[in-house]
């Protein structure tokens, strides 16, 4: 924990040490406003002009001060840049129009998007608010935009900001190599649909640490093409946990490997550690570690679900995404549902699943948590829940499943934090 905080401080402070604190080193959006009183309802052009100046190397940093509030329509901040390390400091507020109709007629996948910008650093104490609450009930999921996308942005640093109420997922990391996201606060109501915190795809060497994520879907979702992902000291809840997948939808061949989740707390969350794959898919999810996990009234703490959509069985042809080399270590805390461990694998099986030092109790008096285990090769030690795995090749069809989280969460009360000693986990593998 101390290591991650130190790295975060060094990453941010290094920019100021390098650039100095002279006003000549910075530009402001105010420098590009057409009206000095900032009375326009949309400052998109001023932001774009400021970005182009920054990207062209005309200044070291673009600063949005704490007393500044700008309204933006969807924007793409395009690279590559002449500047080798463009820096944006956001201490004020950036928001989208409050109503869907005011976003304009052009369909967009993102509100704010950075594309092909290497060495980008965004820091600050400010707020990004796309007012997704106006989208949730009026626009179907596939037509709602993500709040913030980083695409093809290598050597990215994103630190300190708060994001609120995204129409869809709050942050998307795609096609990136080497990124560090830290000290973030992502907020949406528990019943807000599909408002993932951070989605990662087709990316490598991604570090996420020291952040709080409270959303209506996955706190973090790690999707196909992702590897070398480290997640440390993240508080999740409400939300659907820190998930691998889903993978293999529609028969796709998809892969995730080398994921390490440690020192995380799940408070009032639907799930904690989850791997989800579709029947009929191909590929693999492997070399995955969840360790030193604190549970506070979490519904389903440990899940491997290879039957993510039972209806897709009619399309399955005896194939599945191979899940292997998964370790769950040092889990402690309370479970809000009877099934604390659910390893529901396909007949292809889940290989080398390790459970060590698992101590999960029920948050309901006089209730003892139980486990489901199908077609999984499990090694367990110091697990306080009885594990009996079904591995008979002649069993047919999916097993009866416990109640799994629905698409829409129900609001949870704020629960008190508890502390527990950290596990002696394997060393954190930073890719900085």
C-alpha positions in Angstrom: 0.0 0.0 0.0 2.8 2.4 0.9 4.6 1.5 -2.3 1.5 2.4 -4.5 0.9 5.7 -2.7 4.6 6.7 -3.0 4.5 5.9 -6.7 1.4 7.9 -7.2 2.9 10.9 -5.5 6.1 10.6 -7.5 4.2 10.3 -10.8 2.2 13.5 -10.2 5.0 15.6 -8.6 7.5 14.7 -11.3 5.5 16.8 -13.8 5.7 19.9 -11.6 9.3 19.3 -10.9 10.0 19.0 -14.6 7.8 21.8 -15.8 8.3 24.3 -12.9 5.5 26.5 -11.6 5.9 29.6 -13.8 2.6 30.8 -15.3 4.3 30.8 -18.7 4.3 27.0 -18.5 0.5 26.8 -18.5 -2.4 27.6 -20.7 -6.0 28.0 -19.6 -9.3 27.4 -21.4 -10.1 31.0 -20.6 -7.4 32.0 -23.1 -9.5 30.5 -25.9 -13.0 31.6 -24.9 -14.7 33.9 -27.5 -16.6 35.7 -24.7 -14.6 36.8 -21.7 -17.6 36.4 -19.4 -17.9 32.7 -20.3 -21.7 33.1 -20.9 -22.0 30.6 -23.7 -23.8 27.4 -22.9 -21.2 25.3 -24.7 -17.4 25.7 -24.4 -16.5 22.8 -26.7 -14.6 24.9 -29.2 -12.5 26.6 -26.6 -11.6 23.3 -25.1 -10.6 21.9 -28.5 -8.5 25.0 -29.3 -6.7 24.7 -26.0 -6.1 21.0 -26.6 -4.6 21.6 -30.0 -2.3 24.2 -28.6 -1.2 21.7 -25.8 -0.8 18.8 -28.3 1.2 21.0 -30.6 3.7 21.6 -27.8 2.9 25.3 -27.3 2.6 24.8 -23.6 3.5 22.2 -21.0 0.1 21.9 -19.3 -3.5 22.8 -19.8 -5.1 23.9 -16.5 -8.8 24.1 -15.5 -8.9 25.9 -12.2 -11.1 25.0 -9.2 -13.5 27.9 -9.8 -14.1 27.0 -13.5 -17.1 25.1 -14.8 -17.3 24.1 -18.5 -20.1 22.4 -20.5 -19.0 20.2 -23.4 -20.7 18.3 -26.1 -19.0 15.0 -27.1 -15.3 15.6 -27.9 -12.4 13.6 -29.4 -9.0 14.8 -28.3 -6.9 13.5 -31.2 -3.2 12.5 -31.3 -0.5 11.8 -32.0 0.9 15.0 -30.4 4.1 16.9 -31.0 4.3 17.3 -27.2 5.9 14.2 -25.7 4.1 14.4 -22.4 0.9 16.5 -22.6 -0.5 17.3 -19.2 -4.0 18.3 -18.2 -4.8 19.6 -14.7 -8.5 19.5 -13.9 -9.4 21.1 -10.6 -12.8 22.5 -11.7 -15.8 20.9 -13.2 -16.5 19.6 -16.7 -20.1 18.5 -17.5 -22.2 17.5 -20.4 -25.6 19.0 -21.2 -28.1 17.9 -18.6 -30.7 16.6 -21.1 -30.2 13.9 -23.8 -31.8 16.1 -26.5 -29.2 18.8 -25.9 -26.3 16.4 -26.9 -27.1 16.9 -30.6 -28.4 14.6 -33.2 -25.1 12.8 -34.0 -24.8 9.4 -32.4 -21.6 9.1 -30.3 -20.0 6.2 -28.5 -18.2 8.5 -26.0 -18.6 11.8 -24.3 -14.9 12.5 -23.9 -12.4 10.5 -25.9 -8.6 10.6 -26.1 -7.2 8.8 -29.1 -3.6 7.9 -29.9 -2.1 10.2 -27.3 1.1 8.8 -25.9 2.5 10.0 -22.6 -0.7 11.7 -21.6 -1.2 12.7 -17.9 -4.4 13.9 -16.5 -4.4 14.9 -12.8 -6.5 17.0 -10.4 -9.2 17.2 -7.8 -12.0 18.1 -10.2 -15.3 16.5 -11.4 -16.5 15.0 -14.7 -20.3 14.9 -14.8 -21.9 13.7 -18.0 -25.4 13.7 -16.4 -26.1 10.0 -17.3 -29.3 10.0 -15.2 -31.1 11.6 -18.1 -30.1 8.6 -20.3 -30.8 5.6 -18.1 -34.5 5.4 -18.5 -34.9 7.0 -21.9 -32.2 5.4 -24.1 -31.4 1.7 -24.6 -28.0 0.5 -23.4 -26.4 0.0 -26.9 -27.1 3.7 -27.8 -25.8 5.2 -24.6 -22.2 6.8 -24.6 -19.3 6.0 -22.4 -18.2 8.9 -20.3 -14.4 8.8 -20.8 -12.4 6.7 -23.3 -8.7 6.2 -23.6 -7.9 4.4 -26.9 -4.4 3.7 -28.2 -3.0 5.8 -25.3 0.3 4.3 -24.2 2.1 5.4 -21.0 -1.1 7.0 -19.6 -1.4 8.5 -16.1 -4.9 9.3 -14.8 -5.0 10.5 -11.1 -7.2 12.1 -8.6 -10.5 12.9 -10.3 -14.1 12.2 -9.5 -16.6 11.0 -12.1 -20.3 10.9 -11.5 -23.3 9.3 -13.2 -22.1 8.1 -16.5 -24.7 7.1 -19.2 -22.8 3.8 -19.6 -19.4 2.8 -18.2 -17.4 5.6 -16.6 -13.9 4.8 -18.0 -12.9 2.7 -21.0 -9.3 1.6 -21.5 -8.8 0.0 -25.0 -5.7 -0.8 -27.0 -3.4 0.8 -24.4 0.0 -0.3 -23.2 1.2 0.9 -19.8 -1.4 2.9 -17.9 -1.8 3.8 -14.3 -5.1 4.9 -12.8 -5.1 6.0 -9.2 -6.9 7.9 -6.5 -10.1 8.0 -8.5 -13.7 8.2 -7.2 -16.4 6.8 -9.5 -20.0 7.3 -8.4 -23.4 6.2 -9.6 -26.5 4.8 -7.9 -26.7 1.1 -7.2 -29.7 0.8 -9.5 -28.2 2.7 -12.4 -28.0 0.2 -15.4 -24.7 -0.9 -16.9 -22.7 1.9 -15.3 -19.4 0.0 -15.0 -16.6 1.8 -13.3 -13.6 0.8 -15.4 -13.7 -1.4 -18.5 -10.4 -2.8 -19.9 -10.0 -4.4 -23.3 -7.2 -5.2 -25.7 -4.7 -3.6 -23.2 -1.6 -4.7 -21.4 0.3 -3.5 -18.3 -2.6 -1.7 -16.6 -2.3 -0.6 -12.9 -5.3 0.5 -10.9 -4.9 1.4 -7.2 -6.1 3.4 -4.3 -9.6 4.2 -5.7 -13.2 4.0 -4.7 -15.8 2.7 -7.1 -19.6 2.8 -6.4 -21.7 2.0 -9.4 -24.6 0.0 -10.8 -22.5 -2.7 -12.5 -19.0 -4.1 -12.5 -16.6 -1.9 -10.5 -13.9 -3.1 -12.9 -14.4 -5.4 -15.9 -11.4 -7.0 -17.6 -12.3 -8.0 -21.1 -10.7 -9.8 -24.1 -7.1 -9.2 -25.1 -6.1 -7.9 -21.7 -3.0 -9.1 -19.8 -0.7 -8.0 -17.0 -3.4 -6.3 -15.0 -2.8 -5.2 -11.4 -5.6 -3.9 -9.2 -4.6 -2.9 -5.6 -6.4 -1.2 -2.8 -9.7 -0.6 -4.5 -13.0 -0.2 -2.5 -15.9 -1.6 -4.5 -19.6 -1.3 -3.6 -22.2 -1.0 -4.5 -21.4 -2.8 -7.7 -21.0 -6.2 -9.4 -17.4 -6.7 -8.2 -14.1 -7.0 -10.0 -14.9 -9.3 -13.0 -13.1 -11.1 -15.7 -15.3 -11.0 -18.7 -17.8 -11.8 -19.8 -15.9 -13.8 -22.4 -16.9 -15.9 -25.4 -20.3 -14.3 -26.3 -21.7 -15.5 -29.6 -19.0 -18.2 -29.9 -16.1 -15.7 -29.9 -12.6 -16.8 -29.1 -11.4 -14.4 -26.3 -8.5 -14.3 -23.9 -7.5 -12.8 -20.5 -4.3 -13.6 -18.6 -2.1 -12.5 -15.8 -4.5 -10.6 -13.5 -3.7 -9.8 -9.9 -6.3 -8.3 -7.6 -5.2 -7.7 -4.0 -5.9 -5.7 -0.8 -9.5 -4.8 -2.0 -12.7 -4.3 0.0 -16.2 -5.1 -1.2 -19.0 -3.4 0.7 -22.6 -4.2 -0.1 -21.6 -5.5 -3.5 -23.4 -8.0 -5.6 -20.2 -10.0 -6.2 -16.5 -9.7 -5.2 -14.3 -12.0 -7.3 -16.0 -13.1 -10.5 -15.1 -14.8 -13.7 -17.9 -15.1 -16.3 -17.9 -16.8 -19.7 -20.5 -17.7 -22.2 -21.2 -21.3 -23.3 -20.0 -22.0 -26.8 -17.1 -19.6 -26.7 -13.4 -20.3 -27.1 -10.1 -19.0 -25.7 -9.0 -18.8 -22.1 -8.9 -17.0 -18.8 -5.8 -18.0 -16.9 -3.2 -17.0 -14.3 -5.7 -15.0 -12.2 -5.1 -14.1 -8.5 -7.6 -12.6 -6.0 -6.0 -12.3 -2.6 -6.3 -10.3 0.6 -10.0 -9.6 0.1 -12.3 -8.1 2.7 -16.0 -8.7 2.4 -18.7 -6.6 4.1 -22.2 -8.0 3.4 -21.3 -9.1 -0.1 -23.9 -11.2 -1.8 -21.7 -13.6 -3.8 -18.1 -13.4 -2.8 -16.5 -16.0 -5.2 -17.9 -16.9 -8.6 -16.7 -18.8 -11.7 -19.7 -18.8 -14.0 -19.2 -20.7 -17.3 -22.9 -20.7 -17.8 -23.2 -16.9 -17.9 -26.3 -17.0 -20.1 -28.1 -20.3 -19.9 -30.2 -19.5 -23.0 -27.1 -19.6 -25.1 -26.8 -23.4 -24.5 -28.8 -23.9 -27.7 -25.9 -22.3 -29.6 -23.1 -24.1 -27.7 -21.3 -27.0 -29.4 -19.3 -28.5 -26.6 -16.9 -25.7 -26.4 -16.2 -23.1 -23.7 -13.6 -20.5 -22.6 -11.0 -22.5 -20.7 -10.6 -21.2 -17.1 -7.4 -22.3 -15.4 -4.8 -21.4 -12.8 -7.0 -19.2 -10.6 -6.2 -18.6 -7.0 -8.5 -17.2 -4.3 -6.4 -16.5 -1.1 -7.1 -14.8 2.2 -10.8 -13.9 1.9 -12.4 -12.8 5.1 -15.8 -11.2 6.0 -19.5 -11.6 5.6 -21.8 -13.0 2.9 -25.3 -11.8 2.4 -26.6 -14.9 0.5 -26.4 -18.6 1.3 -24.0 -19.4 -1.6 -20.6 -18.0 -0.7 -18.6 -19.9 -3.3 -20.1 -20.8 -6.7 -17.8 -22.7 -9.1 -20.2 -23.5 -11.9 -18.0 -24.8 -14.7 -18.8 -26.3 -18.1 -18.0 -29.9 -18.8 -14.7 -28.8 -20.3 -13.8 -28.0 -16.7 -12.0 -25.4 -14.8 -8.4 -26.4 -14.1 -6.1 -25.8 -11.1 -8.5 -23.7 -9.0 -6.9 -22.9 -5.6 -8.7 -21.8 -2.5 -6.6 -20.9 0.5 -7.4 -19.3 3.8 -11.0 -18.6 3.1 -13.1 -17.4 6.1 -16.5 -16.3 5.0 -19.4 -16.1 7.5 -23.0 -15.2 6.9 -24.3 -11.7 7.7 -27.6 -13.4 8.7 -27.7 -14.9 12.2 -27.9 -18.7 12.4 -27.1 -19.1 8.7 -24.0 -21.0 7.5 -22.7 -20.2 4.0 -22.4 -23.1 1.5 -20.7 -23.8 -1.8 -21.6 -25.1 -5.3 -18.8 -26.8 -7.4 -19.3 -28.4 -10.8 -16.5 -29.7 -13.1 -13.7 -27.8 -11.3 -10.3 -29.2 -10.4 -10.0 -27.6 -6.9 -7.3 -27.6 -4.3 -8.4 -26.1 -1.0 -6.8 -25.5 2.4 -8.0 -23.6 5.4 -11.4 -23.1 3.9 -14.3 -22.8 6.5 -16.9 -23.8 3.9 -17.4 -27.4 2.9 -16.4 -28.0 -0.7 -17.8 -31.0 -2.6 -17.3 -30.9 -6.4 -19.4 -32.7 -9.0 -17.2 -34.0 -11.8 -19.3 -36.8 -13.4 -19.0 -36.7 -17.2 -22.6 -38.1 -17.7 -24.3 -35.1 -16.0 -26.4 -33.3 -18.5 -27.4 -29.6 -18.8 -26.8 -26.7 -16.4 -27.2 -27.3 -12.7 -29.7 -25.3 -10.7 -28.1 -22.0 -10.0 -28.5 -19.8 -7.0 -30.0 -16.4 -7.5 -27.4 -14.5 -9.5 -27.1 -10.7 -9.6 -29.7 -9.0 -11.9 -28.8 -6.3 -14.4 -30.1 -3.7 -12.0 -28.8 -3.5 -8.5 -30.9 -2.6 -5.5 -29.7 0.3 -3.3 -27.7 -0.8 -0.3 -27.3 0.9 3.0 -23.9 2.4 3.8 -22.1 -0.2 5.9 -19.3 0.3 8.4 -15.8 -0.4 7.3 -13.9 -3.1 9.1 -10.2 -3.7 9.1 -8.2 -7.0 8.8 -4.5 -7.7 8.6 -3.3 -8.0 5.1 -2.3 -11.4 3.7 1.3 -12.1 3.0 0.5 -12.0 -0.7 2.9 -12.5 -3.5 4.8 -9.2 -4.4 2.9 -6.6 -6.4 4.1 -6.6 -9.9 4.1 -3.0 -11.0 4.5 -2.3 -14.7 5.6 1.3 -14.2 
